[in-house]
């Protein structure tokens, strides 16, 4: 608008959409919390968009320790030649998902995930 007012809500993750809350900035990093689809669109429009925000579990689920979709999404992005995720972030993603699988008793799948670790 001419008064620079917002005319649409920010794209919140699905678990926050119907809560009525408006989140301008994330408590931990000062970055706004957005829906994973928003991050995918940003990545499509800017190939160098930061992948850490996209792969943050809180952009999908309210459980910040649920790395299921984040890990699988990273593997798809890697197959599409996106490679600008830091080694540290990649390692955290692999080990966190492997620990989650191991905690569920799926240690065979945890080993499979750890086979994707870039640092042997």
N, C-alpha and C positions, 0 to 999 in steps of 0.2 A: 504494500500500500504506500501511499505517498507519505504517511507518517512513520514508515519503517516498522510497522507492527507485524508480528508473525501472523500468517494466515492459515498455517497448518501445524499440527503437533509434530514433534520430532519422532522419528521411527523407533519406537521402543521395542525391546525384545517381547516375544509373545506372552511371556508370563507377567509382564507389566502393563500390557495394553489396556486391559479392563480395570486396572487398579485405580485409575484416576490420578495417579501421581505423575508429576512432571520432573524429570531428572535432567538437570542442565549439565552437571559434571559428575564424573565418577569420583568416589571418595579416595580411591587408592592412587590414581595416576593423574588426575586432573583432566583426563580425556572423557568426553561424553560417552555414555553407554548407549549403544545403538543396536538395532536388529542385524542379524547376520546377513540378511538379504540386502540391507543398505550397504554393508561393507562389500558384498559381492558386486553390487552396481558400481561402487566407487573403484574397485579393483578393475572392473571392465573399462571404465572411463580413464583410469590412470594406472597403467601396468606396474608402476613402482609404488603403489599404495601400500602402506605399512600392514604387513600380514599379522602382526601381533594382535591388533585390534580385532581383525577378522576371526582369528582362531581362539579368542578369549571365550571360555565356556559360558560366561555370563551373557554373551550375546545371543545365546540359545536357550539356556536353562537357568533356573534360580540356584542350582547347585554349582558353586564355583569349582568343585572337584570332579565334575562329570566331564571327562575328556573324550567321550565316545565320538560325538559328531565332529569335534575339533580335529581329532587325529585322522579320521576318515576324509574329512574335507582337505586337510593338508596333503594327504596322499593323492587325492584327485588333482589338486593344484600343482603338485610336484610333477605328475604325469603330463600336465599341460605346460611344463617348462617354467613354472614360477619357482624361483630359487632364492629369493632375497629374504628368507627367514634366517636369522642368526643361528649359529651352531648351538649357542646356549638355549635359545628358545626351542629349537628342534629337539635338543636333548631333554629338556623339561617336558615337552609334549609327549615324547616317547616313554620316558620313565613314569610319568604321571598316569598315562593310560595303562601301561603295563602293571603298575601297582594297583590300579582300580580293578583290572581283570584278575590279578592274583588274589585280591581281597574277596572276590566273588567265587574263588575256587577254580577259576579258568586259567590255571598256570600255563597250559599248553599254548593258549592264545597270547599270554603275556610274553612267552618266549618268542612267538612269531612277531610280535610288535617290536621287541628288542632287537630282532634281526634287521630291522630297518634303521638302527642307530648308525649314523655316519662315522662316528669315531669308534673304531673297533678296539 
